[in-house]
Amino acid sequence: MAEIRSVLTEAIAKGGSTIDDYRHVNGLSGLFQNEFFVYGRVGEPCRRCSHLIRQRTIGGRSTFWCPRCQA
């Protein structure tokens, strides 16, 4: 529970996550998406173990994971 609160606090402090065309009322993007470990990083190395990130579409939604860290 403490880790969830920590991540949410950090996300709020960075203005949330801007994916696609979301913007704040002042027109600025959030910056928390720069902290993502796997989302949108298919083919890139995992930030923990350097294994390549994989992606699969399930029910029309993309899912990203590290096959080593999230096996």
N, CA, C and O atoms as a CHARMM CRD file, in Angstrom:
* protein
*
  284
    1    1 MET  N      0.82300  -1.19700   0.00000 PROA 1      0.00000
    2    1 MET  CA     0.00000   0.00000   0.00000 PROA 1      0.00000
    3    1 MET  C      0.86700   1.26100   0.00000 PROA 1      0.00000
    4    1 MET  O      0.53300   2.24700  -0.65800 PROA 1      0.00000
    5    2 ALA  N      1.96400   1.22800   0.73000 PROA 2      0.00000
    6    2 ALA  CA     2.84900   2.39700   0.79800 PROA 2      0.00000
    7    2 ALA  C      3.45600   2.70700  -0.57200 PROA 2      0.00000
    8    2 ALA  O      3.61200   3.87400  -0.93200 PROA 2      0.00000
    9    3 GLU  N      3.80000   1.66200  -1.33700 PROA 3      0.00000
   10    3 GLU  CA     4.38300   1.87500  -2.66700 PROA 3      0.00000
   11    3 GLU  C      3.36500   2.49400  -3.61500 PROA 3      0.00000
   12    3 GLU  O      3.71600   3.35600  -4.42100 PROA 3      0.00000
   13    4 ILE  N      2.11200   2.06500  -3.52800 PROA 4      0.00000
   14    4 ILE  CA     1.05200   2.64500  -4.36300 PROA 4      0.00000
   15    4 ILE  C      0.91200   4.13300  -4.06700 PROA 4      0.00000
   16    4 ILE  O      0.84600   4.95000  -4.98600 PROA 4      0.00000
   17    5 ARG  N      0.86800   4.47900  -2.80400 PROA 5      0.00000
   18    5 ARG  CA     0.76500   5.90000  -2.42200 PROA 5      0.00000
   19    5 ARG  C      1.95500   6.69800  -2.90700 PROA 5      0.00000
   20    5 ARG  O      1.81000   7.83200  -3.36400 PROA 5      0.00000
   21    6 SER  N      3.14200   6.10100  -2.80700 PROA 6      0.00000
   22    6 SER  CA     4.35900   6.77400  -3.25400 PROA 6      0.00000
   23    6 SER  C      4.31400   7.06400  -4.75000 PROA 6      0.00000
   24    6 SER  O      4.65000   8.16600  -5.18200 PROA 6      0.00000
   25    7 VAL  N      3.89800   6.07300  -5.54100 PROA 7      0.00000
   26    7 VAL  CA     3.81400   6.24200  -6.99400 PROA 7      0.00000
   27    7 VAL  C      2.74400   7.27400  -7.35300 PROA 7      0.00000
   28    7 VAL  O      2.97200   8.12600  -8.21300 PROA 7      0.00000
   29    8 LEU  N      1.58800   7.20600  -6.70700 PROA 8      0.00000
   30    8 LEU  CA     0.53100   8.18100  -6.99400 PROA 8      0.00000
   31    8 LEU  C      0.95300   9.59300  -6.62300 PROA 8      0.00000
   32    8 LEU  O      0.65400  10.54000  -7.35100 PROA 8      0.00000
   33    9 THR  N      1.63700   9.74400  -5.51000 PROA 9      0.00000
   34    9 THR  CA     2.13000  11.05800  -5.09100 PROA 9      0.00000
   35    9 THR  C      3.11400  11.61400  -6.11600 PROA 9      0.00000
   36    9 THR  O      3.05000  12.79100  -6.47200 PROA 9      0.00000
   37   10 GLU  N      4.02400  10.76300  -6.58800 PROA 10     0.00000
   38   10 GLU  CA     4.99400  11.18700  -7.60200 PROA 10     0.00000
   39   10 GLU  C      4.29600  11.54900  -8.91200 PROA 10     0.00000
   40   10 GLU  O      4.64700  12.54100  -9.55200 PROA 10     0.00000
   41   11 ALA  N      3.30600  10.74200  -9.31300 PROA 11     0.00000
   42   11 ALA  CA     2.57200  11.00900 -10.55200 PROA 11     0.00000
   43   11 ALA  C      1.83900  12.35000 -10.48700 PROA 11     0.00000
   44   11 ALA  O      1.85300  13.11400 -11.45200 PROA 11     0.00000
   45   12 ILE  N      1.21400  12.63000  -9.37300 PROA 12     0.00000
   46   12 ILE  CA     0.50500  13.90900  -9.20300 PROA 12     0.00000
   47   12 ILE  C      1.48700  15.06800  -9.24100 PROA 12     0.00000
   48   12 ILE  O      1.22100  16.09100  -9.87200 PROA 12     0.00000
   49   13 ALA  N      2.62900  14.91200  -8.56400 PROA 13     0.00000
   50   13 ALA  CA     3.64300  15.97500  -8.54200 PROA 13     0.00000
   51   13 ALA  C      4.17900  16.27000  -9.94200 PROA 13     0.00000
   52   13 ALA  O      4.57900  17.39900 -10.22800 PROA 13     0.00000
   53   14 LYS  N      4.18800  15.26200 -10.81600 PROA 14     0.00000
   54   14 LYS  CA     4.69700  15.44600 -12.17700 PROA 14     0.00000
   55   14 LYS  C      3.59100  15.76900 -13.16900 PROA 14     0.00000
   56   14 LYS  O      3.82800  15.77100 -14.37700 PROA 14     0.00000
   57   15 GLY  N      2.38900  16.04200 -12.67800 PROA 15     0.00000
   58   15 GLY  CA     1.30300  16.47000 -13.54900 PROA 15     0.00000
   59   15 GLY  C      0.58500  15.34200 -14.25000 PROA 15     0.00000
   60   15 GLY  O     -0.13100  15.57700 -15.22300 PROA 15     0.00000
   61   16 GLY  N      0.76100  14.11900 -13.77700 PROA 16     0.00000
   62   16 GLY  CA     0.08500  12.97900 -14.38100 PROA 16     0.00000
   63   16 GLY  C      0.79200  12.47200 -15.61000 PROA 16     0.00000
   64   16 GLY  O      1.92600  12.85700 -15.89500 PROA 16     0.00000
   65   17 SER  N      0.11500  11.60500 -16.33800 PROA 17     0.00000
   66   17 SER  CA     0.68000  10.97800 -17.53800 PROA 17     0.00000
   67   17 SER  C     -0.02800  11.50800 -18.77700 PROA 17     0.00000
   68   17 SER  O     -1.25700  11.50300 -18.84800 PROA 17     0.00000
   69   18 THR  N      0.74300  11.96100 -19.74100 PROA 18     0.00000
   70   18 THR  CA     0.17300  12.41800 -21.00100 PROA 18     0.00000
   71   18 THR  C      0.40900  11.34900 -22.04300 PROA 18     0.00000
   72   18 THR  O      1.54200  11.10800 -22.45800 PROA 18     0.00000
   73   19 ILE  N     -0.66100  10.71400 -22.45900 PROA 19     0.00000
   74   19 ILE  CA    -0.59100   9.69200 -23.49800 PROA 19     0.00000
   75   19 ILE  C     -1.52300  10.16400 -24.60700 PROA 19     0.00000
   76   19 ILE  O     -2.67300  10.52300 -24.35500 PROA 19     0.00000
   77   20 ASP  N     -1.02000  10.15800 -25.82300 PROA 20     0.00000
   78   20 ASP  CA    -1.74400  10.64200 -26.99600 PROA 20     0.00000
   79   20 ASP  C     -1.95000  12.14900 -26.91300 PROA 20     0.00000
   80   20 ASP  O     -0.97800  12.90100 -26.98600 PROA 20     0.00000
   81   21 ASP  N     -3.19100  12.61100 -26.76200 PROA 21     0.00000
   82   21 ASP  CA    -3.44300  14.04400 -26.88400 PROA 21     0.00000
   83   21 ASP  C     -3.94900  14.71300 -25.61000 PROA 21     0.00000
   84   21 ASP  O     -4.40100  15.85700 -25.66900 PROA 21     0.00000
   85   22 TYR  N     -3.88800  14.04200 -24.46300 PROA 22     0.00000
   86   22 TYR  CA    -4.35300  14.65800 -23.21700 PROA 22     0.00000
   87   22 TYR  C     -3.47700  15.85600 -22.85000 PROA 22     0.00000
   88   22 TYR  O     -2.25200  15.78700 -22.95700 PROA 22     0.00000
   89   23 ARG  N     -4.09400  16.94100 -22.42200 PROA 23     0.00000
   90   23 ARG  CA    -3.38700  18.12200 -21.93800 PROA 23     0.00000
   91   23 ARG  C     -4.12700  18.67800 -20.73200 PROA 23     0.00000
   92   23 ARG  O     -5.33100  18.46900 -20.58600 PROA 23     0.00000
   93   24 HSD  N     -3.41000  19.38100 -19.87200 PROA 24     0.00000
   94   24 HSD  CA    -4.03700  20.07900 -18.75000 PROA 24     0.00000
   95   24 HSD  C     -4.76300  21.30700 -19.28500 PROA 24     0.00000
   96   24 HSD  O     -4.58700  21.66700 -20.44900 PROA 24     0.00000
   97   25 VAL  N     -5.56300  21.94600 -18.46700 PROA 25     0.00000
   98   25 VAL  CA    -6.30200  23.11800 -18.91600 PROA 25     0.00000
   99   25 VAL  C     -5.37000  24.24200 -19.37000 PROA 25     0.00000
  100   25 VAL  O     -5.77100  25.09700 -20.16000 PROA 25     0.00000
  101   26 ASN  N     -4.12900  24.24600 -18.87400 PROA 26     0.00000
  102   26 ASN  CA    -3.16300  25.27100 -19.28800 PROA 26     0.00000
  103   26 ASN  C     -2.41600  24.86300 -20.56200 PROA 26     0.00000
  104   26 ASN  O     -1.51200  25.57400 -21.00100 PROA 26     0.00000
  105   27 GLY  N     -2.78700  23.72300 -21.15700 PROA 27     0.00000
  106   27 GLY  CA    -2.17700  23.26900 -22.40500 PROA 27     0.00000
  107   27 GLY  C     -0.91100  22.44700 -22.23500 PROA 27     0.00000
  108   27 GLY  O     -0.37500  21.93000 -23.21500 PROA 27     0.00000
  109   28 LEU  N     -0.42600  22.31600 -21.01000 PROA 28     0.00000
  110   28 LEU  CA     0.80700  21.56800 -20.76800 PROA 28     0.00000
  111   28 LEU  C      0.53900  20.07400 -20.60300 PROA 28     0.00000
  112   28 LEU  O     -0.54400  19.66300 -20.18500 PROA 28     0.00000
  113   29 SER  N      1.53200  19.28700 -20.93400 PROA 29     0.00000
  114   29 SER  CA     1.46000  17.83900 -20.76900 PROA 29     0.00000
  115   29 SER  C      1.97100  17.45300 -19.38900 PROA 29     0.00000
  116   29 SER  O      2.78400  18.15900 -18.79300 PROA 29     0.00000
  117   30 GLY  N      1.48300  16.32800 -18.89400 PROA 30     0.00000
  118   30 GLY  CA     2.06200  15.76800 -17.67800 PROA 30     0.00000
  119   30 GLY  C      3.41400  15.16500 -18.01500 PROA 30     0.00000
  120   30 GLY  O      3.73600  14.98200 -19.18900 PROA 30     0.00000
  121   31 LEU  N      4.20700  14.85500 -17.00000 PROA 31     0.00000
  122   31 LEU  CA     5.54800  14.33300 -17.22800 PROA 31     0.00000
  123   31 LEU  C      5.76400  12.93000 -16.66700 PROA 31     0.00000
  124   31 LEU  O      6.84300  12.36200 -16.83800 PROA 31     0.00000
  125   32 PHE  N      4.76300  12.36400 -16.00300 PROA 32     0.00000
  126   32 PHE  CA     4.97500  11.07400 -15.35500 PROA 32     0.00000
  127   32 PHE  C      5.18900   9.92600 -16.34100 PROA 32     0.00000
  128   32 PHE  O      5.78700   8.91500 -15.97000 PROA 32     0.00000
  129   33 GLN  N      4.71900  10.04900 -17.58400 PROA 33     0.00000
  130   33 GLN  CA     4.92100   8.98400 -18.55800 PROA 33     0.00000
  131   33 GLN  C      6.40200   8.73900 -18.82500 PROA 33     0.00000
  132   33 GLN  O      6.76700   7.66700 -19.30800 PROA 33     0.00000
  133   34 ASN  N      7.25700   9.70600 -18.52100 PROA 34     0.00000
  134   34 ASN  CA     8.69800   9.53300 -18.68900 PROA 34     0.00000
  135   34 ASN  C      9.27300   8.55100 -17.67000 PROA 34     0.00000
  136   34 ASN  O     10.41500   8.11200 -17.81200 PROA 34     0.00000
  137   35 GLU  N      8.50300   8.20600 -16.65800 PROA 35     0.00000
  138   35 GLU  CA     8.94300   7.28200 -15.61300 PROA 35     0.00000
  139   35 GLU  C      8.48500   5.84300 -15.85600 PROA 35     0.00000
  140   35 GLU  O      8.87600   4.94500 -15.11000 PROA 35     0.00000
  141   36 PHE  N      7.66800   5.60500 -16.88200 PROA 36     0.00000
  142   36 PHE  CA     7.14000   4.26900 -17.12500 PROA 36     0.00000
  143   36 PHE  C      8.27200   3.27600 -17.36500 PROA 36     0.00000
  144   36 PHE  O      9.23500   3.58500 -18.06600 PROA 36     0.00000
  145   37 PHE  N      8.15700   2.08900 -16.78600 PROA 37     0.00000
  146   37 PHE  CA     9.17700   1.06200 -16.96800 PROA 37     0.00000
  147   37 PHE  C      8.91400   0.19700 -18.19200 PROA 37     0.00000
  148   37 PHE  O      9.86400  -0.28600 -18.80800 PROA 37     0.00000
  149   38 VAL  N      7.64400  -0.01600 -18.56700 PROA 38     0.00000
  150   38 VAL  CA     7.36400  -0.87500 -19.71800 PROA 38     0.00000
  151   38 VAL  C      6.37800  -0.27400 -20.72200 PROA 38     0.00000
  152   38 VAL  O      6.52600  -0.50900 -21.92200 PROA 38     0.00000
  153   39 TYR  N      5.39300   0.48100 -20.28400 PROA 39     0.00000
  154   39 TYR  CA     4.34900   0.97300 -21.19300 PROA 39     0.00000
  155   39 TYR  C      4.95700   1.76500 -22.34800 PROA 39     0.00000
  156   39 TYR  O      5.72200   2.70500 -22.13400 PROA 39     0.00000
  157   40 GLY  N      4.60800   1.37500 -23.56800 PROA 40     0.00000
  158   40 GLY  CA     5.05200   2.08500 -24.76100 PROA 40     0.00000
  159   40 GLY  C      6.52100   1.88700 -25.09400 PROA 40     0.00000
  160   40 GLY  O      7.05400   2.59900 -25.94500 PROA 40     0.00000
  161   41 ARG  N      7.19000   0.93600 -24.44500 PROA 41     0.00000
  162   41 ARG  CA     8.63000   0.76000 -24.63400 PROA 41     0.00000
  163   41 ARG  C      8.97700  -0.57400 -25.30000 PROA 41     0.00000
  164   41 ARG  O     10.05500  -1.11900 -25.06100 PROA 41     0.00000
  165   42 VAL  N      8.07300  -1.10600 -26.13500 PROA 42     0.00000
  166   42 VAL  CA     8.30400  -2.39300 -26.79400 PROA 42     0.00000
  167   42 VAL  C      9.62300  -2.36100 -27.57200 PROA 42     0.00000
  168   42 VAL  O      9.90700  -1.41600 -28.30800 PROA 42     0.00000
  169   43 GLY  N     10.42600  -3.42500 -27.38900 PROA 43     0.00000
  170   43 GLY  CA    11.72000  -3.52100 -28.06900 PROA 43     0.00000
  171   43 GLY  C     12.85300  -2.79800 -27.37600 PROA 43     0.00000
  172   43 GLY  O     14.01400  -2.96300 -27.75000 PROA 43     0.00000
  173   44 GLU  N     12.53500  -1.99900 -26.37300 PROA 44     0.00000
  174   44 GLU  CA    13.56900  -1.29300 -25.61500 PROA 44     0.00000
  175   44 GLU  C     13.98700  -2.15300 -24.42300 PROA 44     0.00000
  176   44 GLU  O     13.23500  -3.03600 -24.01300 PROA 44     0.00000
  177   45 PRO  N     15.17800  -1.90900 -23.85600 PROA 45     0.00000
  178   45 PRO  CA    15.60600  -2.70000 -22.70400 PROA 45     0.00000
  179   45 PRO  C     14.85500  -2.32800 -21.43000 PROA 45     0.00000
  180   45 PRO  O     14.54400  -1.16200 -21.18800 PROA 45     0.00000
  181   46 CYS  N     14.57200  -3.34800 -20.62500 PROA 46     0.00000
  182   46 CYS  CA    13.95300  -3.13400 -19.31300 PROA 46     0.00000
  183   46 CYS  C     14.89500  -2.28700 -18.46100 PROA 46     0.00000
  184   46 CYS  O     16.11100  -2.47600 -18.50400 PROA 46     0.00000
  185   47 ARG  N     14.35300  -1.37600 -17.70500 PROA 47     0.00000
  186   47 ARG  CA    15.17100  -0.50200 -16.85000 PROA 47     0.00000
  187   47 ARG  C     15.73600  -1.23400 -15.64100 PROA 47     0.00000
  188   47 ARG  O     16.65400  -0.73200 -14.99200 PROA 47     0.00000
  189   48 ARG  N     15.20400  -2.41600 -15.32500 PROA 48     0.00000
  190   48 ARG  CA    15.72200  -3.20300 -14.20100 PROA 48     0.00000
  191   48 ARG  C     16.76500  -4.22300 -14.63600 PROA 48     0.00000
  192   48 ARG  O     17.82200  -4.33800 -14.01600 PROA 48     0.00000
  193   49 CYS  N     16.46100  -4.98000 -15.72700 PROA 49     0.00000
  194   49 CYS  CA    17.30700  -6.13100 -16.06700 PROA 49     0.00000
  195   49 CYS  C     17.88600  -6.09300 -17.48500 PROA 49     0.00000
  196   49 CYS  O     18.68500  -6.96000 -17.84100 PROA 49     0.00000
  197   50 SER  N     17.50100  -5.11600 -18.29200 PROA 50     0.00000
  198   50 SER  CA    17.96900  -4.93600 -19.67700 PROA 50     0.00000
  199   50 SER  C     17.38700  -5.92800 -20.68400 PROA 50     0.00000
  200   50 SER  O     17.75700  -5.89000 -21.85700 PROA 50     0.00000
  201   51 HSD  N     16.48600  -6.81600 -20.25300 PROA 51     0.00000
  202   51 HSD  CA    15.80400  -7.71700 -21.19100 PROA 51     0.00000
  203   51 HSD  C     14.85500  -6.87000 -22.04600 PROA 51     0.00000
  204   51 HSD  O     14.34600  -5.85800 -21.56400 PROA 51     0.00000
  205   52 LEU  N     14.61100  -7.25200 -23.28100 PROA 52     0.00000
  206   52 LEU  CA    13.75800  -6.45000 -24.16100 PROA 52     0.00000
  207   52 LEU  C     12.29000  -6.53800 -23.76500 PROA 52     0.00000
  208   52 LEU  O     11.77700  -7.61500 -23.46200 PROA 52     0.00000
  209   53 ILE  N     11.62400  -5.38500 -23.77100 PROA 53     0.00000
  210   53 ILE  CA    10.20400  -5.28100 -23.44000 PROA 53     0.00000
  211   53 ILE  C      9.38100  -5.88000 -24.57900 PROA 53     0.00000
  212   53 ILE  O      9.68600  -5.67200 -25.75300 PROA 53     0.00000
  213   54 ARG  N      8.34600  -6.61700 -24.22100 PROA 54     0.00000
  214   54 ARG  CA     7.43600  -7.22100 -25.21200 PROA 54     0.00000
  215   54 ARG  C      6.06400  -6.55600 -25.14000 PROA 54     0.00000
  216   54 ARG  O      5.72400  -5.88400 -24.16700 PROA 54     0.00000
  217   55 GLN  N      5.28500  -6.76800 -26.21000 PROA 55     0.00000
  218   55 GLN  CA     3.94500  -6.18300 -26.29000 PROA 55     0.00000
  219   55 GLN  C      3.00700  -7.17800 -26.94100 PROA 55     0.00000
  220   55 GLN  O      3.39000  -7.91800 -27.84700 PROA 55     0.00000
  221   56 ARG  N      1.77200  -7.18500 -26.46700 PROA 56     0.00000
  222   56 ARG  CA     0.72400  -8.01300 -27.06300 PROA 56     0.00000
  223   56 ARG  C     -0.58600  -7.23700 -26.96700 PROA 56     0.00000
  224   56 ARG  O     -0.81000  -6.49800 -26.00800 PROA 56     0.00000
  225   57 THR  N     -1.44400  -7.40900 -27.96500 PROA 57     0.00000
  226   57 THR  CA    -2.76300  -6.78800 -27.93300 PROA 57     0.00000
  227   57 THR  C     -3.76400  -7.82800 -27.45300 PROA 57     0.00000
  228   57 THR  O     -3.87200  -8.91900 -28.01400 PROA 57     0.00000
  229   58 ILE  N     -4.49400  -7.46700 -26.40200 PROA 58     0.00000
  230   58 ILE  CA    -5.49300  -8.35000 -25.81000 PROA 58     0.00000
  231   58 ILE  C     -6.79300  -7.56400 -25.69800 PROA 58     0.00000
  232   58 ILE  O     -6.84700  -6.54000 -25.01700 PROA 58     0.00000
  233   59 GLY  N     -7.82800  -8.03600 -26.35900 PROA 59     0.00000
  234   59 GLY  CA    -9.10800  -7.34600 -26.31500 PROA 59     0.00000
  235   59 GLY  C     -9.02800  -5.91200 -26.81600 PROA 59     0.00000
  236   59 GLY  O     -9.71300  -5.02800 -26.30300 PROA 59     0.00000
  237   60 GLY  N     -8.18100  -5.68500 -27.82700 PROA 60     0.00000
  238   60 GLY  CA    -8.04700  -4.34900 -28.39700 PROA 60     0.00000
  239   60 GLY  C     -7.17600  -3.40500 -27.58900 PROA 60     0.00000
  240   60 GLY  O     -7.03700  -2.23700 -27.95300 PROA 60     0.00000
  241   61 ARG  N     -6.58400  -3.88500 -26.49600 PROA 61     0.00000
  242   61 ARG  CA    -5.73200  -3.04700 -25.63500 PROA 61     0.00000
  243   61 ARG  C     -4.31000  -3.58000 -25.66600 PROA 61     0.00000
  244   61 ARG  O     -4.10400  -4.79400 -25.66700 PROA 61     0.00000
  245   62 SER  N     -3.33700  -2.69800 -25.69200 PROA 62     0.00000
  246   62 SER  CA    -1.94200  -3.11300 -25.67500 PROA 62     0.00000
  247   62 SER  C     -1.48900  -3.41400 -24.25900 PROA 62     0.00000
  248   62 SER  O     -1.83100  -2.70100 -23.31500 PROA 62     0.00000
  249   63 THR  N     -0.71800  -4.47800 -24.12500 PROA 63     0.00000
  250   63 THR  CA    -0.13500  -4.87500 -22.85800 PROA 63     0.00000
  251   63 THR  C      1.37500  -4.96600 -23.06100 PROA 63     0.00000
  252   63 THR  O      1.83300  -5.58400 -24.02200 PROA 63     0.00000
  253   64 PHE  N      2.13800  -4.36600 -22.18000 PROA 64     0.00000
  254   64 PHE  CA     3.59300  -4.36000 -22.26400 PROA 64     0.00000
  255   64 PHE  C      4.14900  -5.03000 -21.01800 PROA 64     0.00000
  256   64 PHE  O      3.60800  -4.86400 -19.92500 PROA 64     0.00000
  257   65 TRP  N      5.25500  -5.80500 -21.18200 PROA 65     0.00000
  258   65 TRP  CA     5.85900  -6.44900 -20.02300 PROA 65     0.00000
  259   65 TRP  C      7.30300  -6.82600 -20.30700 PROA 65     0.00000
  260   65 TRP  O      7.72700  -6.93200 -21.45700 PROA 65     0.00000
  261   66 CYS  N      8.04200  -7.02400 -19.22900 PROA 66     0.00000
  262   66 CYS  CA     9.39100  -7.56500 -19.30200 PROA 66     0.00000
  263   66 CYS  C      9.27800  -9.05800 -19.03500 PROA 66     0.00000
  264   66 CYS  O      8.82800  -9.45000 -17.95900 PROA 66     0.00000
  265   67 PRO  N      9.67400  -9.90200 -19.98500 PROA 67     0.00000
  266   67 PRO  CA     9.53000 -11.33800 -19.79500 PROA 67     0.00000
  267   67 PRO  C     10.41000 -11.90200 -18.68000 PROA 67     0.00000
  268   67 PRO  O     10.16500 -13.01700 -18.22000 PROA 67     0.00000
  269   68 ARG  N     11.40300 -11.18100 -18.24400 PROA 68     0.00000
  270   68 ARG  CA    12.23800 -11.64400 -17.14300 PROA 68     0.00000
  271   68 ARG  C     11.68900 -11.16900 -15.80300 PROA 68     0.00000
  272   68 ARG  O     11.52700 -11.97300 -14.88500 PROA 68     0.00000
  273   69 CYS  N     11.40600  -9.89700 -15.67900 PROA 69     0.00000
  274   69 CYS  CA    10.93400  -9.32900 -14.39500 PROA 69     0.00000
  275   69 CYS  C      9.47200  -9.67200 -14.10500 PROA 69     0.00000
  276   69 CYS  O      9.08200  -9.78500 -12.94300 PROA 69     0.00000
  277   70 GLN  N      8.66800  -9.83800 -15.14800 PROA 70     0.00000
  278   70 GLN  CA     7.24600 -10.04900 -14.96200 PROA 70     0.00000
  279   70 GLN  C      6.79700 -11.39200 -15.53000 PROA 70     0.00000
  280   70 GLN  O      5.70300 -11.50900 -16.08400 PROA 70     0.00000
  281   71 ALA  N      7.64000 -12.38800 -15.39000 PROA 71     0.00000
  282   71 ALA  CA     7.32800 -13.72500 -15.93300 PROA 71     0.00000
  283   71 ALA  C      6.18000 -14.36600 -15.18500 PROA 71     0.00000
  284   71 ALA  O      5.78400 -15.48700 -15.50500 PROA 71     0.00000
